[in-house]
Amino acid sequence: MVQKKTEPMKNPFLEVLKITNFQKIWGSQIFSQVTINLINFVIILRIFEATRSTVAISLVWIFYAIPAILLGPFTGTIVDFFQKRKILIYTTFLEALIVLSYLLVKQKVWPIYTVIFLYSLVNQFYIPAEASTLPWVVSKNLLPVANSLFLFTVNAAFLIGFGLSGPLVRIVGKEIPFILGFLFLLTASYLVSNLPEEKDGKKEIFDFQDFWLRVKEGYLFIKQEPTVFFPLVLLVLSQVFMSIISVLSPSLVTEILSIDLLDVGPLLVLPAGVGAVLGVVIITSLLRKKIRKKKIVSFGLFLAAVSLLFLALVMPFLTKVKSVFSVGLAFLLGIGFVSVVIPVQTLLQEKTPEDKRGRVFGVLGFATTISGVLPVFLTAAVTDILGVNFMLGIIAIIVGVLGVISLREPYEVYTNNRP
């Protein structure tokens, strides 16, 4: 009896990495993400050293939010009108110039907020263009893997940017990171310039009546599609919580963990990055095995809630082993974060038609920003009054409740008779 030969199973990560256009947009993302994390660390360090105020740090987020509030409802629609390749080229180039302008600010605090505003203004067009380009260069069956690689890049860039910023500042000072960021963003712009033009060429002149109809159509689509609406809400809330924790981080590091800000990299960022990388590998495997996405999302939320609660209630009373627990909690939070974002973003891209992706991801960016303005500012104000422990406990409870809602909400619809 002759046995039939079976083809060896192809590695999905290698399949995605072989796609030339994915290599270009992924390379651009790597340089962009490393830059923003590198620069963010130095900015937060400057402001905290000058003010020692959580509210002053929250203003970084507020000034970043203003352009999203003004332009967010429209940028996704604008992206759908133009060649996404051109938008990616122009935005990364302008961001490079803006990053370089930080050198003019020197040690002054208030001018920093103006530069943050300008960077955010340009980034409002970059975000939906990048997100809606990914499904164009990668086939649907490889989309979860591509999303995993993109999310891996976000966490790896955070690891590199925040992890190396402290030692870099110690060695070369606070100005070199801005020069590196400028060079990185120029490289990002060059990489996307090599992407091919989209086959269905975009209109270069607006019909304003058509423009407003497209804006309205995008919002109605999200409202009427629960398989898009709830995942979008989860992504928004997860990003808002990450923004809040970022604002709280200087106070958290100095008051609860008793760590020098320049040592955050090896003690917190590195473990969180390792946890995120491990989470990406595990979750991608689970998704390929058809494990329900909502179960993975709920697990991630519960894991994050327990970790934050331990951080708020137990860590202040630890002494000798505090650094060990800090590493462990950062590791678990890294796993929890990717357990939410990968399945949810994959659902959002799978359920959104190609011609509406720009609008949907534009709404995502806008909703994330506008939903976080008040919570971030109030959290900072309350933290300065009641302390960071209190706020971490409240956040942990909210994340846990969200985990219960996520498990019960019927936002994931299966076909092929799956339950």
PESUL-V122856 format. One record per backbone hydrogen bond with DSSP energy under -0.5 kcal/mol. CO is the residue of the C=O (numbers start at 1). NH is the residue of the N-H. Records with the same first field share a line. If there is no record, write none. Layout:
CO->NH / NH
This chain:
1->3
10->12
11->15
12->16
13->17
14->18
16->19
18->20
19->23
20->24
21->25
22->26
23->27
24->28
25->29
26->30
27->31
28->32
29->33
30->34
31->35
32->36
33->37
34->38
35->39
36->40
37->41
38->42
39->43
40->44
41->45
42->46
43->47
44->48
45->49
46->50
47->51
48->52
53->57
54->58
55->59
57->60 / 61
58->62
59->63
60->64
61->65
62->66
63->67
64->68
65->69
66->70
67->71 / 72
68->72
71->74 / 75
72->76
74->78
75->79
76->80
77->81
78->81 / 82
83->87
84->88
85->89
86->90
87->91
88->92
89->93
90->94
91->95
92->96
93->97
94->98
95->99
96->100
97->101
98->102
99->102
100->103
101->104
102->105 / 106
105->108
109->112 / 113
110->113 / 114
111->115
112->116
113->117
114->118
115->119
116->120
117->121
118->122
119->123
120->124
122->125 / 126
123->127
124->128
125->129
126->130
127->131
128->132
129->133
130->134
131->135
133->136 / 137
134->137 / 138
139->142
140->143
142->146
143->147
144->148
145->149
146->150
147->151
148->152
149->153
150->154
151->155
152->156
153->157
154->158
155->159
156->160
157->161
158->162 / 163
159->163
160->164
161->165
162->166
164->168
165->169
166->170
167->171
168->172 / 173
169->173
175->178 / 179
176->180
177->181
178->182
179->183
180->184
181->185
182->186
183->187
184->188
185->189
186->190
187->191
188->192
189->193
190->194
191->194
192->195
198->201
199->201
206->208
207->211
208->212
209->213
210->214
211->215
212->216
213->217
214->218
215->219
216->220
217->221
218->222
219->223
220->224
221->225
222->225
224->226
225->228 / 229
226->230
228->232
229->233
230->234
231->235
232->236
233->237
234->238
235->239
236->240
237->241
238->242
239->243
240->244
241->245
242->246
243->247
244->248
245->249
248->252
249->253
250->254
251->255 / 256
252->256 / 257
253->259
260->263
261->264
263->267
264->268 / 269
265->270
268->272
269->273
270->274
271->275
272->276
273->277
274->278
275->279
276->280
277->281
278->282
279->283
280->284
281->285
282->286
283->287
284->288
285->289
286->291
287->290
292->295 / 296
293->297
294->298
295->299
296->300
297->301
298->302
299->303
300->304
301->305
302->306
303->307
304->308
305->309
306->310
307->311
308->312
309->313
310->314 / 315
314->317
315->318
319->322
321->325
322->326
323->327
324->328
325->329
326->330
327->331
328->332
329->333
330->334
331->335
332->336
333->337
334->338
335->339
336->340
337->340 / 341
338->342
340->344
341->345
342->346
343->347
344->348
345->349
346->350
347->351
348->352
351->353
353->356 / 357
354->357
356->360
357->361
358->362
359->363
360->364
361->365
362->366
363->367
364->368
365->369
366->370
367->371
368->372
369->372 / 373
370->374
371->375
372->376
373->377
374->378
375->379
376->380
377->381
378->382
379->383
380->384
381->385
382->386 / 387
383->387
387->391
388->392
389->393
390->394
391->395
392->396
393->397
394->398
395->399
396->400
397->401
398->402
399->403
400->404
401->405
402->406
403->407
404->408
405->409
409->411
411->413
412->414
415->418
